Amino acid sequence: MSRYVVHFMKDVLGENGRQCEVCQSTVEIDASDEAQAVELAKRRFCESQSLCDWSLHADRLQIRAADYPS
């Protein structure tokens, strides 16, 4: 199993009318591959936010393998 870090990102308008990107949540997941990590992270995000669909609070997600020094 590998560890992945998944960020749920949302575009919002600031008070000055400019768009900015905000991280709604970060989830660390142990999974066999990126596809499984994405599905598990979506499920955990929905549970933590009491949502039926993750895209209600985020526009996209970013995933990367967790870097651990050896």
Distance bins in CASP14 RR format, pairs under 12 A and 6 or more apart:
PFRMAT RR
TARGET T0000
AUTHOR 0000-0000-0000
RMODE 2
METHOD distances of the structure
MODEL  1
1 29 0 0 0 0 1 0 0 0 0 0 0
1 30 1 0 1 0 0 0 0 0 0 0 0
1 31 1 0 0 1 0 0 0 0 0 0 0
1 32 1 0 0 1 0 0 0 0 0 0 0
1 33 0 0 0 0 1 0 0 0 0 0 0
1 36 0 0 0 0 1 0 0 0 0 0 0
1 37 0 0 0 0 1 0 0 0 0 0 0
1 40 0 0 0 0 0 1 0 0 0 0 0
1 65 0 0 0 0 0 1 0 0 0 0 0
1 66 0 0 0 0 0 1 0 0 0 0 0
2 28 0 0 0 0 0 1 0 0 0 0 0
2 29 0 0 0 0 1 0 0 0 0 0 0
2 30 1 0 0 1 0 0 0 0 0 0 0
2 31 1 0 0 1 0 0 0 0 0 0 0
2 32 1 0 0 1 0 0 0 0 0 0 0
2 33 1 0 0 1 0 0 0 0 0 0 0
2 34 0 0 0 0 1 0 0 0 0 0 0
2 35 0 0 0 0 0 1 0 0 0 0 0
2 36 0 0 0 0 1 0 0 0 0 0 0
2 37 1 0 0 1 0 0 0 0 0 0 0
2 63 0 0 0 0 0 1 0 0 0 0 0
2 64 0 0 0 0 0 1 0 0 0 0 0
2 65 1 0 0 1 0 0 0 0 0 0 0
2 66 1 0 0 1 0 0 0 0 0 0 0
2 67 0 0 0 0 0 1 0 0 0 0 0
2 68 0 0 0 0 0 1 0 0 0 0 0
3 27 0 0 0 0 0 1 0 0 0 0 0
3 28 1 0 0 1 0 0 0 0 0 0 0
3 29 1 0 0 1 0 0 0 0 0 0 0
3 30 1 0 1 0 0 0 0 0 0 0 0
3 31 0 0 0 0 1 0 0 0 0 0 0
3 32 0 0 0 0 0 1 0 0 0 0 0
3 34 0 0 0 0 0 1 0 0 0 0 0
3 37 0 0 0 0 1 0 0 0 0 0 0
3 40 0 0 0 0 0 1 0 0 0 0 0
3 41 0 0 0 0 0 1 0 0 0 0 0
3 63 0 0 0 0 0 1 0 0 0 0 0
3 64 0 0 0 0 0 1 0 0 0 0 0
3 65 1 0 0 1 0 0 0 0 0 0 0
3 66 1 0 1 0 0 0 0 0 0 0 0
3 67 0 0 0 0 1 0 0 0 0 0 0
3 68 1 0 0 1 0 0 0 0 0 0 0
4 26 0 0 0 0 0 1 0 0 0 0 0
4 27 0 0 0 0 1 0 0 0 0 0 0
4 28 1 0 0 1 0 0 0 0 0 0 0
4 29 1 0 1 0 0 0 0 0 0 0 0
4 30 1 0 0 1 0 0 0 0 0 0 0
4 31 1 0 0 1 0 0 0 0 0 0 0
4 32 0 0 0 0 0 1 0 0 0 0 0
4 33 0 0 0 0 1 0 0 0 0 0 0
4 34 1 0 0 1 0 0 0 0 0 0 0
4 35 0 0 0 0 0 1 0 0 0 0 0
4 36 0 0 0 0 1 0 0 0 0 0 0
4 37 1 1 0 0 0 0 0 0 0 0 0
4 38 0 0 0 0 1 0 0 0 0 0 0
4 39 0 0 0 0 0 1 0 0 0 0 0
4 40 0 0 0 0 1 0 0 0 0 0 0
4 41 1 0 0 1 0 0 0 0 0 0 0
4 44 0 0 0 0 0 1 0 0 0 0 0
4 61 0 0 0 0 0 1 0 0 0 0 0
4 62 0 0 0 0 0 1 0 0 0 0 0
4 63 1 0 1 0 0 0 0 0 0 0 0
4 64 1 0 0 1 0 0 0 0 0 0 0
4 65 1 0 1 0 0 0 0 0 0 0 0
4 66 1 0 0 1 0 0 0 0 0 0 0
4 67 0 0 0 0 0 1 0 0 0 0 0
5 23 0 0 0 0 0 1 0 0 0 0 0
5 25 0 0 0 0 0 1 0 0 0 0 0
5 26 1 0 0 1 0 0 0 0 0 0 0
5 27 1 0 0 1 0 0 0 0 0 0 0
5 28 1 0 1 0 0 0 0 0 0 0 0
5 29 1 0 0 1 0 0 0 0 0 0 0
5 30 0 0 0 0 0 1 0 0 0 0 0
5 31 0 0 0 0 0 1 0 0 0 0 0
5 34 0 0 0 0 0 1 0 0 0 0 0
5 37 0 0 0 0 1 0 0 0 0 0 0
5 38 0 0 0 0 0 1 0 0 0 0 0
5 41 0 0 0 0 1 0 0 0 0 0 0
5 61 0 0 0 0 0 1 0 0 0 0 0
5 62 0 0 0 0 1 0 0 0 0 0 0
5 63 1 0 0 1 0 0 0 0 0 0 0
5 64 1 0 1 0 0 0 0 0 0 0 0
5 65 1 0 0 1 0 0 0 0 0 0 0
5 66 1 0 1 0 0 0 0 0 0 0 0
5 67 0 0 0 0 1 0 0 0 0 0 0
5 68 0 0 0 0 0 1 0 0 0 0 0
6 23 0 0 0 0 0 1 0 0 0 0 0
6 24 0 0 0 0 0 1 0 0 0 0 0
6 25 0 0 0 0 1 0 0 0 0 0 0
6 26 1 0 0 1 0 0 0 0 0 0 0
6 27 1 0 1 0 0 0 0 0 0 0 0
6 28 1 0 0 1 0 0 0 0 0 0 0
6 29 1 0 0 1 0 0 0 0 0 0 0
6 30 0 0 0 0 0 1 0 0 0 0 0
6 31 0 0 0 0 1 0 0 0 0 0 0
6 34 0 0 0 0 1 0 0 0 0 0 0
6 35 0 0 0 0 0 1 0 0 0 0 0
6 36 0 0 0 0 0 1 0 0 0 0 0
6 37 1 0 0 1 0 0 0 0 0 0 0
6 38 1 0 0 1 0 0 0 0 0 0 0
6 39 0 0 0 0 0 1 0 0 0 0 0
6 40 0 0 0 0 1 0 0 0 0 0 0
6 41 1 1 0 0 0 0 0 0 0 0 0
6 42 0 0 0 0 1 0 0 0 0 0 0
6 43 0 0 0 0 0 1 0 0 0 0 0
6 44 0 0 0 0 1 0 0 0 0 0 0
6 45 0 0 0 0 1 0 0 0 0 0 0
6 54 0 0 0 0 0 1 0 0 0 0 0
6 58 0 0 0 0 0 1 0 0 0 0 0
6 60 0 0 0 0 0 1 0 0 0 0 0
6 61 1 0 1 0 0 0 0 0 0 0 0
6 62 1 0 0 1 0 0 0 0 0 0 0
6 63 1 0 1 0 0 0 0 0 0 0 0
6 64 0 0 0 0 1 0 0 0 0 0 0
6 65 0 0 0 0 0 1 0 0 0 0 0
6 66 0 0 0 0 0 1 0 0 0 0 0
7 21 0 0 0 0 1 0 0 0 0 0 0
7 22 0 0 0 0 0 1 0 0 0 0 0
7 23 1 0 1 0 0 0 0 0 0 0 0
7 24 0 0 0 0 1 0 0 0 0 0 0
7 25 1 0 0 1 0 0 0 0 0 0 0
7 26 1 0 1 0 0 0 0 0 0 0 0
7 27 0 0 0 0 1 0 0 0 0 0 0
7 28 0 0 0 0 0 1 0 0 0 0 0
7 29 0 0 0 0 0 1 0 0 0 0 0
7 38 0 0 0 0 0 1 0 0 0 0 0
7 41 0 0 0 0 1 0 0 0 0 0 0
7 45 0 0 0 0 0 1 0 0 0 0 0
7 58 0 0 0 0 1 0 0 0 0 0 0
7 59 0 0 0 0 0 1 0 0 0 0 0
7 60 0 0 0 0 1 0 0 0 0 0 0
7 61 1 0 0 1 0 0 0 0 0 0 0
7 62 1 0 1 0 0 0 0 0 0 0 0
7 63 1 0 0 1 0 0 0 0 0 0 0
7 64 0 0 0 0 1 0 0 0 0 0 0
8 21 0 0 0 0 0 1 0 0 0 0 0
8 22 0 0 0 0 1 0 0 0 0 0 0
8 23 1 0 0 1 0 0 0 0 0 0 0
8 24 1 0 1 0 0 0 0 0 0 0 0
8 25 1 0 1 0 0 0 0 0 0 0 0
8 26 1 0 0 1 0 0 0 0 0 0 0
8 27 1 0 0 1 0 0 0 0 0 0 0
8 38 0 0 0 0 0 1 0 0 0 0 0
8 41 1 0 0 1 0 0 0 0 0 0 0
8 42 0 0 0 0 1 0 0 0 0 0 0
8 44 0 0 0 0 0 1 0 0 0 0 0
8 45 1 0 1 0 0 0 0 0 0 0 0
8 46 0 0 0 0 0 1 0 0 0 0 0
8 48 0 0 0 0 0 1 0 0 0 0 0
8 49 0 0 0 0 1 0 0 0 0 0 0
8 51 0 0 0 0 0 1 0 0 0 0 0
8 54 1 0 0 1 0 0 0 0 0 0 0
8 55 0 0 0 0 1 0 0 0 0 0 0
8 56 0 0 0 0 0 1 0 0 0 0 0
8 57 1 0 0 1 0 0 0 0 0 0 0
8 58 1 1 0 0 0 0 0 0 0 0 0
8 59 0 0 0 0 1 0 0 0 0 0 0
8 60 0 0 0 0 1 0 0 0 0 0 0
8 61 1 0 1 0 0 0 0 0 0 0 0
8 62 0 0 0 0 1 0 0 0 0 0 0
8 63 0 0 0 0 0 1 0 0 0 0 0
9 20 0 0 0 0 0 1 0 0 0 0 0
9 21 1 0 1 0 0 0 0 0 0 0 0
9 22 1 0 0 1 0 0 0 0 0 0 0
9 23 1 0 1 0 0 0 0 0 0 0 0
9 24 1 0 0 1 0 0 0 0 0 0 0
9 25 0 0 0 0 1 0 0 0 0 0 0
9 26 0 0 0 0 0 1 0 0 0 0 0
9 45 0 0 0 0 0 1 0 0 0 0 0
9 54 0 0 0 0 0 1 0 0 0 0 0
9 55 0 0 0 0 0 1 0 0 0 0 0
9 57 0 0 0 0 0 1 0 0 0 0 0
9 58 1 0 0 1 0 0 0 0 0 0 0
9 59 1 0 0 1 0 0 0 0 0 0 0
9 60 1 0 1 0 0 0 0 0 0 0 0
9 61 1 0 0 1 0 0 0 0 0 0 0
9 62 1 0 0 1 0 0 0 0 0 0 0
9 63 0 0 0 0 0 1 0 0 0 0 0
10 19 0 0 0 0 0 1 0 0 0 0 0
10 20 0 0 0 0 1 0 0 0 0 0 0
10 21 1 0 0 1 0 0 0 0 0 0 0
10 22 1 0 1 0 0 0 0 0 0 0 0
10 23 1 0 0 1 0 0 0 0 0 0 0
10 24 1 0 1 0 0 0 0 0 0 0 0
10 25 0 0 0 0 1 0 0 0 0 0 0
10 45 0 0 0 0 0 1 0 0 0 0 0
10 49 0 0 0 0 0 1 0 0 0 0 0
10 54 0 0 0 0 0 1 0 0 0 0 0
10 55 0 0 0 0 1 0 0 0 0 0 0
10 56 0 0 0 0 0 1 0 0 0 0 0
10 57 1 0 0 1 0 0 0 0 0 0 0
10 58 1 0 1 0 0 0 0 0 0 0 0
10 59 1 0 1 0 0 0 0 0 0 0 0
10 60 0 0 0 0 1 0 0 0 0 0 0
10 61 0 0 0 0 0 1 0 0 0 0 0
10 62 0 0 0 0 0 1 0 0 0 0 0
11 18 0 0 0 0 0 1 0 0 0 0 0
11 19 1 0 1 0 0 0 0 0 0 0 0
11 20 1 0 0 1 0 0 0 0 0 0 0
11 21 1 0 1 0 0 0 0 0 0 0 0
11 22 1 0 0 1 0 0 0 0 0 0 0
11 23 0 0 0 0 0 1 0 0 0 0 0
11 24 0 0 0 0 0 1 0 0 0 0 0
11 58 0 0 0 0 1 0 0 0 0 0 0
11 59 1 0 1 0 0 0 0 0 0 0 0
11 60 0 0 0 0 1 0 0 0 0 0 0
12 18 0 0 0 0 1 0 0 0 0 0 0
12 19 1 0 0 1 0 0 0 0 0 0 0
12 20 1 0 0 1 0 0 0 0 0 0 0
12 21 1 0 0 1 0 0 0 0 0 0 0
12 22 1 0 1 0 0 0 0 0 0 0 0
12 23 0 0 0 0 0 1 0 0 0 0 0
12 24 0 0 0 0 1 0 0 0 0 0 0
12 57 0 0 0 0 0 1 0 0 0 0 0
12 58 0 0 0 0 0 1 0 0 0 0 0
12 59 0 0 0 0 1 0 0 0 0 0 0
13 19 1 0 1 0 0 0 0 0 0 0 0
13 20 1 0 0 1 0 0 0 0 0 0 0
13 21 0 0 0 0 0 1 0 0 0 0 0
13 22 0 0 0 0 0 1 0 0 0 0 0
14 20 1 0 0 1 0 0 0 0 0 0 0
14 21 0 0 0 0 0 1 0 0 0 0 0
14 22 0 0 0 0 1 0 0 0 0 0 0
19 59 0 0 0 0 0 1 0 0 0 0 0
21 58 0 0 0 0 0 1 0 0 0 0 0
21 59 0 0 0 0 1 0 0 0 0 0 0
21 60 0 0 0 0 1 0 0 0 0 0 0
21 62 0 0 0 0 1 0 0 0 0 0 0
22 57 0 0 0 0 0 1 0 0 0 0 0
22 58 0 0 0 0 1 0 0 0 0 0 0
22 59 0 0 0 0 1 0 0 0 0 0 0
22 60 0 0 0 0 0 1 0 0 0 0 0
23 45 0 0 0 0 0 1 0 0 0 0 0
23 57 0 0 0 0 0 1 0 0 0 0 0
23 58 0 0 0 0 1 0 0 0 0 0 0
23 59 0 0 0 0 0 1 0 0 0 0 0
23 60 0 0 0 0 0 1 0 0 0 0 0
23 61 0 0 0 0 0 1 0 0 0 0 0
23 62 0 0 0 0 1 0 0 0 0 0 0
24 41 0 0 0 0 0 1 0 0 0 0 0
24 45 0 0 0 0 1 0 0 0 0 0 0
24 46 0 0 0 0 0 1 0 0 0 0 0
24 48 0 0 0 0 0 1 0 0 0 0 0
24 49 0 0 0 0 1 0 0 0 0 0 0
24 51 0 0 0 0 0 1 0 0 0 0 0
24 54 0 0 0 0 1 0 0 0 0 0 0
24 55 0 0 0 0 0 1 0 0 0 0 0
24 56 0 0 0 0 0 1 0 0 0 0 0
24 57 1 0 1 0 0 0 0 0 0 0 0
24 58 1 0 1 0 0 0 0 0 0 0 0
24 59 0 0 0 0 1 0 0 0 0 0 0
24 60 0 0 0 0 0 1 0 0 0 0 0
24 61 0 0 0 0 1 0 0 0 0 0 0
24 62 0 0 0 0 0 1 0 0 0 0 0
25 41 0 0 0 0 1 0 0 0 0 0 0
25 42 0 0 0 0 0 1 0 0 0 0 0
25 44 0 0 0 0 1 0 0 0 0 0 0
25 45 1 0 1 0 0 0 0 0 0 0 0
25 46 0 0 0 0 0 1 0 0 0 0 0
25 47 0 0 0 0 0 1 0 0 0 0 0
25 48 1 0 0 1 0 0 0 0 0 0 0
25 49 1 0 0 1 0 0 0 0 0 0 0
25 51 0 0 0 0 0 1 0 0 0 0 0
25 54 0 0 0 0 1 0 0 0 0 0 0
25 57 0 0 0 0 1 0 0 0 0 0 0
25 58 1 0 0 1 0 0 0 0 0 0 0
25 61 0 0 0 0 1 0 0 0 0 0 0
25 62 0 0 0 0 0 1 0 0 0 0 0
26 41 0 0 0 0 1 0 0 0 0 0 0
26 44 0 0 0 0 0 1 0 0 0 0 0
26 45 0 0 0 0 1 0 0 0 0 0 0
26 48 0 0 0 0 0 1 0 0 0 0 0
26 58 0 0 0 0 0 1 0 0 0 0 0
26 61 0 0 0 0 0 1 0 0 0 0 0
26 62 0 0 0 0 1 0 0 0 0 0 0
26 63 0 0 0 0 0 1 0 0 0 0 0
26 64 0 0 0 0 0 1 0 0 0 0 0
26 66 0 0 0 0 0 1 0 0 0 0 0
27 37 0 0 0 0 1 0 0 0 0 0 0
27 38 0 0 0 0 0 1 0 0 0 0 0
27 39 0 0 0 0 0 1 0 0 0 0 0
27 40 0 0 0 0 1 0 0 0 0 0 0
27 41 1 0 1 0 0 0 0 0 0 0 0
27 42 0 0 0 0 1 0 0 0 0 0 0
27 43 0 0 0 0 1 0 0 0 0 0 0
27 44 1 0 1 0 0 0 0 0 0 0 0
27 45 1 0 0 1 0 0 0 0 0 0 0
27 46 0 0 0 0 0 1 0 0 0 0 0
27 47 0 0 0 0 0 1 0 0 0 0 0
27 48 0 0 0 0 1 0 0 0 0 0 0
27 49 0 0 0 0 0 1 0 0 0 0 0
27 54 0 0 0 0 0 1 0 0 0 0 0
27 58 0 0 0 0 0 1 0 0 0 0 0
27 61 0 0 0 0 1 0 0 0 0 0 0
27 62 0 0 0 0 0 1 0 0 0 0 0
27 63 0 0 0 0 1 0 0 0 0 0 0
27 66 0 0 0 0 0 1 0 0 0 0 0
28 37 0 0 0 0 1 0 0 0 0 0 0
28 40 0 0 0 0 0 1 0 0 0 0 0
28 41 0 0 0 0 1 0 0 0 0 0 0
28 44 0 0 0 0 1 0 0 0 0 0 0
28 63 0 0 0 0 0 1 0 0 0 0 0
28 64 0 0 0 0 0 1 0 0 0 0 0
28 65 0 0 0 0 0 1 0 0 0 0 0
28 66 1 0 0 1 0 0 0 0 0 0 0
28 68 0 0 0 0 0 1 0 0 0 0 0
29 35 0 0 0 0 0 1 0 0 0 0 0
29 36 0 0 0 0 1 0 0 0 0 0 0
29 37 1 0 1 0 0 0 0 0 0 0 0
29 38 0 0 0 0 1 0 0 0 0 0 0
29 39 0 0 0 0 1 0 0 0 0 0 0
29 40 1 0 1 0 0 0 0 0 0 0 0
29 41 1 0 1 0 0 0 0 0 0 0 0
29 42 0 0 0 0 1 0 0 0 0 0 0
29 43 0 0 0 0 1 0 0 0 0 0 0
29 44 1 0 0 1 0 0 0 0 0 0 0
29 45 0 0 0 0 0 1 0 0 0 0 0
29 61 0 0 0 0 0 1 0 0 0 0 0
29 63 0 0 0 0 1 0 0 0 0 0 0
29 64 0 0 0 0 0 1 0 0 0 0 0
29 65 0 0 0 0 0 1 0 0 0 0 0
29 66 0 0 0 0 1 0 0 0 0 0 0
30 36 0 0 0 0 1 0 0 0 0 0 0
30 37 0 0 0 0 1 0 0 0 0 0 0
30 40 0 0 0 0 1 0 0 0 0 0 0
30 41 0 0 0 0 0 1 0 0 0 0 0
30 44 0 0 0 0 0 1 0 0 0 0 0
30 65 0 0 0 0 0 1 0 0 0 0 0
30 66 0 0 0 0 1 0 0 0 0 0 0
31 37 1 1 0 0 0 0 0 0 0 0 0
31 38 0 0 0 0 1 0 0 0 0 0 0
31 39 0 0 0 0 1 0 0 0 0 0 0
31 40 1 0 1 0 0 0 0 0 0 0 0
31 41 0 0 0 0 1 0 0 0 0 0 0
31 42 0 0 0 0 0 1 0 0 0 0 0
31 43 0 0 0 0 0 1 0 0 0 0 0
31 44 0 0 0 0 0 1 0 0 0 0 0
31 63 0 0 0 0 1 0 0 0 0 0 0
31 65 0 0 0 0 0 1 0 0 0 0 0
31 66 0 0 0 0 0 1 0 0 0 0 0
32 39 0 0 0 0 0 1 0 0 0 0 0
32 40 0 0 0 0 0 1 0 0 0 0 0
33 39 0 0 0 0 0 1 0 0 0 0 0
33 40 0 0 0 0 0 1 0 0 0 0 0
33 63 0 0 0 0 0 1 0 0 0 0 0
33 65 0 0 0 0 0 1 0 0 0 0 0
34 40 0 0 0 0 0 1 0 0 0 0 0
34 41 0 0 0 0 0 1 0 0 0 0 0
34 61 0 0 0 0 0 1 0 0 0 0 0
34 62 0 0 0 0 0 1 0 0 0 0 0
34 63 1 0 1 0 0 0 0 0 0 0 0
34 64 0 0 0 0 1 0 0 0 0 0 0
34 65 0 0 0 0 1 0 0 0 0 0 0
34 66 0 0 0 0 0 1 0 0 0 0 0
35 41 0 0 0 0 0 1 0 0 0 0 0
35 42 0 0 0 0 0 1 0 0 0 0 0
35 63 0 0 0 0 1 0 0 0 0 0 0
36 42 0 0 0 0 0 1 0 0 0 0 0
36 43 0 0 0 0 0 1 0 0 0 0 0
36 63 0 0 0 0 0 1 0 0 0 0 0
37 43 0 0 0 0 0 1 0 0 0 0 0
37 44 0 0 0 0 0 1 0 0 0 0 0
37 61 0 0 0 0 0 1 0 0 0 0 0
37 62 0 0 0 0 0 1 0 0 0 0 0
37 63 1 0 0 1 0 0 0 0 0 0 0
37 64 0 0 0 0 1 0 0 0 0 0 0
37 65 0 0 0 0 1 0 0 0 0 0 0
37 66 0 0 0 0 0 1 0 0 0 0 0
38 44 0 0 0 0 0 1 0 0 0 0 0
38 45 0 0 0 0 0 1 0 0 0 0 0
38 54 0 0 0 0 1 0 0 0 0 0 0
38 60 0 0 0 0 0 1 0 0 0 0 0
38 61 1 0 0 1 0 0 0 0 0 0 0
38 62 0 0 0 0 0 1 0 0 0 0 0
38 63 1 0 0 1 0 0 0 0 0 0 0
38 64 0 0 0 0 0 1 0 0 0 0 0
39 45 0 0 0 0 0 1 0 0 0 0 0
39 46 0 0 0 0 0 1 0 0 0 0 0
39 54 0 0 0 0 0 1 0 0 0 0 0
39 61 0 0 0 0 0 1 0 0 0 0 0
39 63 0 0 0 0 0 1 0 0 0 0 0
40 46 0 0 0 0 0 1 0 0 0 0 0
40 47 0 0 0 0 0 1 0 0 0 0 0
40 54 0 0 0 0 0 1 0 0 0 0 0
40 61 0 0 0 0 0 1 0 0 0 0 0
40 63 0 0 0 0 0 1 0 0 0 0 0
41 47 0 0 0 0 0 1 0 0 0 0 0
41 48 0 0 0 0 0 1 0 0 0 0 0
41 54 0 0 0 0 1 0 0 0 0 0 0
41 58 0 0 0 0 0 1 0 0 0 0 0
41 61 1 0 0 1 0 0 0 0 0 0 0
41 62 0 0 0 0 0 1 0 0 0 0 0
41 63 1 0 0 1 0 0 0 0 0 0 0
41 64 0 0 0 0 0 1 0 0 0 0 0
42 48 0 0 0 0 0 1 0 0 0 0 0
42 49 0 0 0 0 0 1 0 0 0 0 0
42 51 0 0 0 0 1 0 0 0 0 0 0
42 52 0 0 0 0 0 1 0 0 0 0 0
42 53 0 0 0 0 1 0 0 0 0 0 0
42 54 1 0 1 0 0 0 0 0 0 0 0
42 55 0 0 0 0 1 0 0 0 0 0 0
42 56 0 0 0 0 0 1 0 0 0 0 0
42 57 0 0 0 0 0 1 0 0 0 0 0
42 58 0 0 0 0 1 0 0 0 0 0 0
42 60 0 0 0 0 0 1 0 0 0 0 0
42 61 1 0 0 1 0 0 0 0 0 0 0
42 63 0 0 0 0 0 1 0 0 0 0 0
43 49 0 0 0 0 0 1 0 0 0 0 0
43 51 0 0 0 0 0 1 0 0 0 0 0
43 52 0 0 0 0 0 1 0 0 0 0 0
43 53 0 0 0 0 0 1 0 0 0 0 0
43 54 0 0 0 0 1 0 0 0 0 0 0
44 51 0 0 0 0 0 1 0 0 0 0 0
44 54 0 0 0 0 1 0 0 0 0 0 0
44 61 0 0 0 0 0 1 0 0 0 0 0
45 51 1 0 0 1 0 0 0 0 0 0 0
45 52 0 0 0 0 0 1 0 0 0 0 0
45 53 0 0 0 0 0 1 0 0 0 0 0
45 54 1 0 1 0 0 0 0 0 0 0 0
45 55 0 0 0 0 0 1 0 0 0 0 0
45 56 0 0 0 0 0 1 0 0 0 0 0
45 57 1 0 0 1 0 0 0 0 0 0 0
45 58 1 0 0 1 0 0 0 0 0 0 0
45 61 0 0 0 0 1 0 0 0 0 0 0
46 52 1 0 0 1 0 0 0 0 0 0 0
46 53 1 0 0 1 0 0 0 0 0 0 0
46 54 1 0 1 0 0 0 0 0 0 0 0
46 55 0 0 0 0 1 0 0 0 0 0 0
46 56 0 0 0 0 1 0 0 0 0 0 0
46 57 0 0 0 0 1 0 0 0 0 0 0
46 58 0 0 0 0 0 1 0 0 0 0 0
47 54 0 0 0 0 0 1 0 0 0 0 0
48 54 0 0 0 0 0 1 0 0 0 0 0
48 57 0 0 0 0 0 1 0 0 0 0 0
48 58 0 0 0 0 0 1 0 0 0 0 0
49 55 0 0 0 0 0 1 0 0 0 0 0
49 56 0 0 0 0 1 0 0 0 0 0 0
49 57 1 0 1 0 0 0 0 0 0 0 0
49 58 0 0 0 0 1 0 0 0 0 0 0
50 56 0 0 0 0 0 1 0 0 0 0 0
50 57 0 0 0 0 0 1 0 0 0 0 0
51 57 1 0 0 1 0 0 0 0 0 0 0
51 58 0 0 0 0 1 0 0 0 0 0 0
54 60 0 0 0 0 0 1 0 0 0 0 0
54 61 1 0 0 1 0 0 0 0 0 0 0
55 61 0 0 0 0 1 0 0 0 0 0 0
END
